[in-house]
Amino acid sequence: MTVRVKLKGGAEHFIRVDKAFGHPEKPASLADGVQKPKACAEMSVIPLSDKQLGLTGDFINHLDKQPTLSTLHHLPWSD
C-alpha cells in the first residue's frame, strides 16, 4: 500500500507500507489499544478527564471479560 499526502502548498509526500500497523503480521498490542483513546482525547473538542480515560483503559484492558461492548456507553462521561 502506498500512503500519499498532498500539502496545501502543493508538495507531495508518500511512503510505501507493505504491512500496515494492525495487520495480522504486525499486530497492535493491548497497550496500543489503551494509548489510542488517550492520544485522540488530547485533540478532542470535548476533553476527557484522567478519570474518564482511566475507566476507558480499564475497560479495554479487561475487554475479554466484558459481556457486551454496550457497557462502554454507560461509563461516566462527565465528572
Summary of the structure (lengths in Angstrom):
residues: 79
radius of gyration: 17.1
end to end distance: 42.4
largest distance: 49.6
contacts: 141
relative contact order: 0.11
helix: 43%
strand: 13%
